[in-house]
């Protein structure tokens, strides 16, 4: 585990009034996201006070929208037939299209990148994103986006290791009232693409598969803009598993958040195998069985599966997870999103 004595490693203020495109070649962003095909709420019913949303674009790419800001996760906008590089001699072909194209994005305020892998940060995204767009990722990804890019480097990249965190203040037109000021706390969570043991040690040496993070995203408020970060109070917690297997390191998460509700889990599934499902030598993301074990461990109020069918590298179809959820009696704890669907929820003050 990483040393997390430094509670806040970075501090960033997001200002949604600065209407910048996410990309370099399309200076005018879309005014908003497209209308969702279907809007979902809590499986037990609407609270009628939903003020935040998750829009599913495809694979692990989503847009979190709250208090006027938008955070884009794991941007991948390739189309059916396009290929990505996943490791030495290993490629995968996309079999779906994203809900929207990269140039159709509305203003994006920050990117949350679980790891530097082409199915999460594809070659067109890497070439097209504006260089001053804030990106929060792993130390390895930062080295790839900054140190290895030379004059074309990204200039606003923040790296968080496991259980290190940072606060994103949100500048709003109502902040002057000093009643409550919105903020987002982002914490790196454990994740391992390669299982523990000999394979993990070999990958540490060969660096064939990149290190990965999960995330805990806490949406909440500070009493005023001058309040210390320690006064931040969470009103909604979202755990994003990232591309991980069910490994022992994950057991630390419920210990760290004991007594604190985890409202939503976005779980990366699919049972990604390399070099391919026809030659499944190594599984590098959770399958349905591991997904159920993670639900049992984390105990989120609601789970949304993502990252399950967009590439031909997946061995475990979503139907396997649906059957496992039903067998566990958890149908009222899971929401299924198709591309271009939205989930709306309420952040408490």
Steps between C-alpha positions, in 0.01 A plus 500: 500500500606854429577751772187711541610724789466800273122541505476746211770459240358749250237773494308605192219747434256430218321796344209394274459859376817450293334328206791317338479208261659174610680474168755716321336505156140580597512826697124523555371217719145373481265684735401182682492125482250344258167398644545154652325207339375402843529664842532270800461574870549292813352151442280552806354819349570868451569729793375794286805705597761360261762766427786301344542246223720239333480481119633175350695545175640148472775268630624682821418846363241696697422863576425600858303826515430694821490865605574615148820299453566191287762235570585255222623154596734281293440667162476252214318613186612251238241339274408146404787347303771717658783329689689578820835373627474322838851363544790339316347333195145541635227708335124519538232607252212724600163347414269789599478874439512759780181683589652824369813590310798673653438828316137499621596530867367792701740695722705260713658630821726207589589145397529208741727238342531166679813396307695557181351230277369565148150366569474772768698777330507424130740638242250752361417627849870538580560698182186714524449605863607854578826497689386708798198281581541381862564124516510297823667162464775267620869589541575272201242674280635841598847401386356392166291815452762748617857368500467291185315759292771765465369828363158342448458411868185542704551789742247440780540137608458384862612158622341319793621172639285268712315692776656833409239765431439851374219752520337663200332828594217610274458868422131582470302820452331441835824441692505862613212431737746291705217267600659179372770461240502186283814291472605154386745278685682247279690215663707233327379146574694174469491308174701226331477402135711191559440244778720480807783248503746402229308671219482825692872492576578425135286791384671732750826409330384498137246785535281340232171608660487850657416567867142605561291689755147482616341821633280622781320815392326692776262778404438742782536846649718722713338760731662785303772566245739592781434179695781249532489182298449307821154663523390327180190285554412227253143484372542210256774239444576331170749215491641422154677164502727567202649209309579273790467139595357400836824519696577516872590871484132581444420381853651825630220708343212405736740535793588856399135590445351313795180672610490712182242411238617432145205614293603381155754261351602508134652158447729407209403152388531291181768255606751656262741231381832519322606423242132428411186318623585215260842471665419610859843482656450785746191677634566867588156632603224351712253250363148453635609284795759752615252783446257340744782456752582871471135592561509284813821669615412865428124482572405800283143624499489477118733332251530588130707264280710662226792380283344171395441460125663775292810303393558146379726432800210431738434141610225556760180648349272732693230230507725293728508788749124554473437133581740514795330816631157337478627185672631715785162678529653837417291612204391806700864602549613512136429738213590402145593775256525475125713749310333845507304412816515717812477433873378788719556524875483742790800651679409593855599835653 
